[in-house]
């Protein structure tokens, strides 16, 4: 008996796809026809972009920035120091925590209200939009949650919000200098407010030093009275002796 091998069916050859070769120049007419078919969508997107750009340009006004700098110095009254330090201990130094504390003083609401009152910022439409009447756009933005509606805020809140939005106080690296930056649409207002912040801070520090000197004077008066009594007692004992 003779056995024969069954032959397997041959697989069909894999077709070879010829690369597409661009012949000639691109079809400018076809591109033009495609653009013309979508002319309404293109025109609509162009007009929408122009409207958004117009709104952004009108809402965001350019601001001028002015800067003042404050140097922190140690001028401690020896009479207000602790008894252990009055004999000639190490003088107090200004550490980074002290600089940060003074920055918070510059940013305090008491100082802000003094500057706002001195420069009459509450009457400036830039700091209180209700002075010239709130715009419809800002009201709509407040209704959809973008920003607060000025009509729902008090004048003090509106002015303080605008004031702090334009104020930037920070420490100069590796120094005891504090920089006070203030920006405004009016360069003169920016310069005046930056200087006013520095001047009011110095006035507050001067007032604190005067209070400290006054307290030192009261302490000295008590100590002098004590020493006078001791001298009188010593003189009386010498006379009695």
C-alpha positions, 0 to 999 in steps of 0.5 A: 500500500502506498501512502501519499502526502496531502498537499496544503493549499497555497496562501494567496500572495499579500497584495503590495500597495503602491505609494501614493505620489502627489502629481502636480500642484495642490488643488487651490480651487478645491481648497477655495470651494471648501472654504466657501462652503464653510464661510458662515462658520468661519465668519461667525468664529471670526466675529466671536473672536473679535467681540471677545478681544474687544471686551477684554481690551475694554475690561482690562485697562493698563496699569502703571506701577510705582514702588516705595522701599522701607528699611527696617532698623533696630532702635530699641529703648534700653529702658524697655528691655528685660532686666537681664539684658540691660547690663549690656547683652546682645542687641536685638536683631531683625530676623526673617520673622520680624520682617514678615511681621512688619509686612503684615503691619503694612498690609493691615486694614487700619493702615489701608483705611488711613491711606484711603482717607488721605488720598480720597480713594473712595471718590475715585471711580477706579476704586469704587465703580459705583461712583460713576455707576456700575456697568451692565457687563460687570453686573452680568459677570457678577450674576454668573459668578465672575466677580462680585456685584458691586451693588451688594457690597458696602463702599468700604468693602468696594474700596478695600477690595480695589486697594488690596487688588493693586497693592503688593508688599514683599521683602527684598531677598537677603536684606531688611528692606520691604518693597511696597508696590502699587499699581493704578490706571493713573501714574500719579495715583500709583506714585501718591498711594505708594508713598502714602503707604510708606509714610503712614507706616513710618508714622505708625512706627513713630507713634509706637516709639513715642508711646515706648519713650513715654512708657520709659519716662514713666518707668524712670520717674518711678525709679527716681522716686524710689532712689530719692526715698532711699537717699533720704533714708540713708541721709537720715541714718547718717544724721542719726549716727 
